[in-house]
Amino acid sequence: MGRYRYVVFGAGRQGTAAIHDLALNCDAKEIKVVEPDAARSKTARARLEKLVDKDAVALSFLPSASAADVERSDVLLSCAPYGANVGLTRTALEADVPFCDLGGNPETVAEQEKLAAKSKTAIVPDCGVSPGLSNILAVHCARVHGADEIHVRCGGLPLERPDAASNPLQYKLVFSPMGLISEYSGQVPVIRDGRATTVEALSSTEPFDAEHESSPTSNNSPQVVSFLAGIGVRNYDYMTVRYFGHWGLVRGWKSLGYLSGDAARDDELAQRLLADRALRYDSAKDRDKLILAVNGSKMVNGLRSSRRWSSRRRGASRSSRTTSRARAACRRASRRRSASSTRPGSSARSSAGSRKWTGGSARSRSRVLSV
């Protein structure tokens, strides 16, 4: 048996991958999986029971988490849709339990930043591939190699390019459609001539290679972009990679009133995407690829010298590769918590945003000792 107790919110594709990763690599003693959707919970349980040694890790599935479940854990990890993360962050802060999530929505992360500003409890959002790993590499380019210009391109795509006649978007949904809609909407943080600013999502398209094109999307972290500007990066941008033809169709959605901040229209679009059989990802037969390229450059003797970090992973589900930064965050948070002095727990009070995940019945008690 390991040392740490984890509570994971969400048992979709990303959550299932994270749970497997925690069980194998993060010294887990117990993992409680909180998934309100009974069908999704059943699917995840069936898959994980084949992969996780039940004698090594105590794995259980719950429709919601009680205050006691939260208080007894060393780390909370959210793999739920981003709309739940503010409420779950409040739950973590009230229980004084470290929290991390897969992020991807700038407004959500900004709210989390405000909530955590006066707390010593570790709150680590945006622990996916991008935002997440791509940000770490961008900062590495700037700090270690002195790059003052950085360009990041990232995308998860079907391994085999779908037939455009049956799947015009040439894409498969591997996470919540609302997450995809969030990425394709709003403003995208960039750095231009040393100044942090924004451009509109999907406002341009550029070739990535012979088969792919890229366009700016809003899932990257404004906080990281501001940090890069502060350490001397003069130009920075981020774009998402798709097969050629995807972005032209998606931009057409805007002319129909989608991707413009209208919640009702975006919910309608999400339901249409979910209902489209061509976009459904079948884990039994579908495989995908992850493209991540980070290019950093600087002036050397009057010439621009560049370093490029590029990875193309093929043949496995993207969700099986999205949790490395979450794993690292969980390890740091659990070590910090286990090293802290013994203290009375405080019950977690559920907020409206996370009520279906935490049950919403706990009362908050004052904390006697803070970490």
N, C-alpha and C positions, 0 to 999 in steps of 0.2 A: 504493500500500500504506500501511496505517496504522502505528501505533507499537506497539500492545499485543497481547499474546498472552493469550487467555482459554481456560480449560477449564470447560466447562459440563457438569454432571452431571444427566442426565435429559433425554429428548427427547420427553416427552408434549406436551400442548397448551401448558402454561405454558412448558416448556423451548423448544419451537419458536418461540414468540413472543419469548422472551428472546434467543435466538440471532439472530433476524431484527433485533431492536432493536440488539443489540451490533454487528452488521455494518453497519447503516445509520448509527448515531448515536454510536458509542463508539470511533472511531479504531482499529478492529480491524485488526491485521496477520494474525492467525491465530486461529481458533476450533476447538478440539478438543472434540467432543461425545462424552461417555461415556454409552452406553446399553446395558446388558446384554441387554435384550430385543430380539432380532433383528427381529421384526415391527415394533415401535415405531420402531426405528432406521431401517428401510427406509422407513416412511411419512414420517418427518421428513425424511430425505434427499431423497425425491422432491419434497416440498413446498418445501424450502429451496433446492434447486438451481434452481428456477424464479424464486426471489425474490432470491437473493444473487448479486452479480457475482463470479464465480470469479476474475476477473483482479484484483479489488480486495482480496479476502479469501480466505486459504487455509482452506478448511472441510473437516474430516475427521471421520469417525465411528469410534469405538473401543468394543469391548465392556468394556474396563476401562482405567484410567489407570496408567501406570508411574510410578515415582519420578521419572524424567527428565521425563516429561510435566508433572508437577506443579511440579518445580523450575524449569523453563524458563518457566513462565507468570507473568504479572503479577497475575492475579486468578483465583480459583476461585469459580464461581457454582453453587450447588446449586438445581436445580429438581426434585430427586428427592423422593420421599415423606419426610416429616419424620423417620421412623425412621432414615434414613441420616445425618442432619445432625450428630449428635454425633461419629460416626466420621470424617466428612469434615472437621469442625472440627479434630480431632486431627491429621489428615493435613496440613491447612493450617498449623497451629502448628508441627509438626515440620519442615516445609519452609520456614517463615517466609514464607508467601505469603498475602496478604490474602484474606479469604473473606466471601461474603455468601450469603444464602439467602432463600427466600420465607416461611419460618417457619410460624407458626400453632399451635404446640403449646407451652404454657407450661413444662411440665416439661423439654422439650428445650432451650428457651432458657435456663432456669435452669442446666442442666448446662453449656451453652456459656459462660455467664457465669463460672462457676467455672473452667473450663479457661483462659479468656482473661484472668483477673484479673491474672496476673503476667507477661503477655506484652505486648510492644510491637507485635505483629502485629495488624492491624486485623481484627476479627471483627464483622460487621454482620448479625445475623439479622433476620427479620421485615421483609423488603423488598417486601411485596406491597401490595395495596390496603388490606386490613385483616386483620391488623396491617400497618402501613406508612404509606401516605399518610394514612389517617384519624388516626393518632397525631400526625403532623406538623401536621395542621390543628388538632387539639385543643390541642396545645402553643402553636400560633400564637394561637388564641383567648385562651388564658390570658396569654401573655407580651405580646403586642402590644395586645390589646384589653382586658385586665384581667378577662376572664370568670372568675367563681368558680363557675359552674354550666355543665356541658357535657354534652350528650347526643349520642351518635353512633349512626347507623343505617346499615347497609350490607347489600347483598345482590346476588348475581348470579343472574339468573333467565332462563328462556326469554322471548324477546321476545313471542311470542304465547302467551297463557295456555293450557296443555294442557287437553284434555278430561279432567275428573276421573273419568269413567267408565273411560277407558283408562289414565290416569296419575294415580292418586289423590293422589300427593305433589305433582303439578303442578311438577315439577322435572326437571332434566337434570344428569347427572354431568359436570362439566368438569374435575375433578381426582380424585385418589385417594379411593376410598370410605372408607379409613381416616382420611383427613384430615377428612372430613365427620363420621364417628363421633367423632373426637377433639373437634371443635367442639361436638357435641351432648352431651358428657359432662363430668363434673367440676364444678369451681367457677369462677365468673366474677368477676374482680376489679371492684370498684366503689368509689366514695367516697361516704360518707354522713356529713353534718355534719362534714366535715373529716377523717374517719378512713377509712383504706383498709381495706376488709373484702371479703367475698365473698358471693355468692348462688349458689344451685344453678342449673346450666344448665337451661334450659327451664322454670324455676319460675314464670314468668308470661307472659302474652301481652297485647299492646296493639295497637290499630289503628294503622297507619301512614298510610294514606289509604283511599280508597274500595275499592281492590282488594287491598291488601296488609296484612299484620300482621307484628309483630316479637316476638322473644323473646330473652332473654339467652343467649349462647353463649360458650364458653370460649376462643376463638381469639385474643382480644386479649391484649396484653402486660402482665403484672402489674408489670413494671419501669417501664413508662410510666405506669401508674396511680399507682404510688408517687411517681414524679417529679412528676406533676400535683398530688398532695396536698402535696408539698413546696414547690410554688411558689404555694400559696394557693387551689387549687380546693377548694371545699367539697362539691360534689356532682357526680358523674360516673357515667354508665353507658353501656354498649354493648349493642346488640341487632342481630340479623341479621334481614333482611327477606325474607319469603316471601309467596306468594299465600295468601289466606285458605283455611283448612282444612288447611294443611300441618302446623302445629304440633300440632294435636290428634291427628293420626295418629302423629306422631313420638313424642309423649309416651306413646302406647300401647306403643311398643317397650320402654319401661322395665318395664312390667308383665310382659313376657315374658322379663326377665332381661338385656336388652341395655342398652348405655349406662351400665353400672354398674361398670365397671372389670374385668369378667371377660374376659380376653384371648381365651379360646376362643369365648365367645359373640359377642364383637365381630368376631372373624375370620369366624365363621359369617354374621353380618349383612353383612359386607363382600362375601362371596361371593354372597349373595342379591341384594344391590344390583347387583353386576356382571352377574349373570345376567338381570336384569329388562330386557327389550328396551325397555320404555317409557322407561327412564331413560338410555338410551344417546344420547350426543351425536353427531350426524352432521355433521361440519364442512362437508360438501358442500351441506347444505340447512338445517341448524339455525342460527338466530341468537339472540342473547340480549341482555340489557340489564343494565347495572350501575347500581345506585342507591347513592348515597353522600350522606348528609346529616349535617352537623355543626352543631349549634346551641349557641352560647355566649351567656351572659347575665350581667349584673351589676346591682347596685343603683345607680341614679342619681337623686338628689334624692327618695329614698323610693320610687321606682318601678323595676321590673325592666326594663332595656333589653337587647335581644337582637340578636345578629348571626347570620345563618344562611348557611352555605356548602352549596349543594346541587347535585348533578350527576346527570343521568340520561342515560346514553349508550345509544343504541339501534342495532341493525342490524348489529353486528359481534361477533365472538367475544370474550367476556370476556377470554380469555387474551391477546388482542392489546393489552389495556390494563392488564395487571397488573405491568408491568416498569419503570415510570418510576422508582420509588425504587431498584430494583435497579440500573438504569442509572446513577443518580447515585452510588450506593455504589461501583459498579465504576469509575467515572471517578475518584473521589477516591482509591480504593485503588491504582489503576494509576499515577496521578500520583505518589503517595507512594512507590511502589515504584521507579518509574523515576528518581526524584530521589535515591534512596538511593545510598550508595557501593557500589562493586563488592565483592562478597563471595563466598566459596566457598559453594556450595549445600549443603544437607543433605538427605539422602534422606528421603522420607516413608514412615513405617511405617504400614501399614494396620491399622485396628482391626476388631473383629468386625462392628461396625455398618456399616462401609463397605467390607468386603472385596470384595464383588462389584463395586464401582465402581472400586477401585484395584488389584485383583489380589492384594493381600496378600503380595507376595513381596519387598518392599523392606526393606532394613535401615537403621536410623537411624545417622547419624554425628554426632559432636559439631559444633556450630556454632562456627566460628572468630570470626566477627564478626556481631553482632546489629544490626538496624536500630533 
